[in-house]
Amino acid sequence: MNLSFVNLRKFCLPAAAVVVAASLSGCLTTPGPTVAGDGRCDDTQSQWAVGQPGNEANIRRLKSESGAGLLNPIGPGTIVSRDIRQDRLRVFLDAANVITAVRCE
């Protein structure tokens, strides 16, 4: 057996892996969600939500009104990083799924 053929076969990917890799590469080029405005978060008009249920309608309204590009619902046991992003709205929820705080951070 030719030694170079053995070495080449070691480094060849199976056909299935090549197909999977090719299909995943399409995910990298798809655009993300669109944001109205510049995507910066403004929580000044969002304090109405404190004390309200953390349901889908309220979360969508908060995202829309704040102009945030990213919204993170934070539950009672959720560990959060302390990095600051100007495009992120964090909605803090208690164990009963009631909004306790809304902050851009």
Sequence and secondary structure as in RCSB ss.txt:
>XXXX:A:sequence
MNLSFVNLRKFCLPAAAVVVAASLSGCLTTPGPTVAGDGRCDDTQSQWAVGQPGNEANIRRLKSESGAGLLNPIG
PGTIVSRDIRQDRLRVFLDAANVITAVRCE
>XXXX:A:secstr
  HHHHHHHHH   HHHHHHHHHHHHHHHS     STT     TT GGGTTSB  HHHHHHHHHHHT SEEEEE 
TT        TTEEEEEE TTSBEEEEEE 
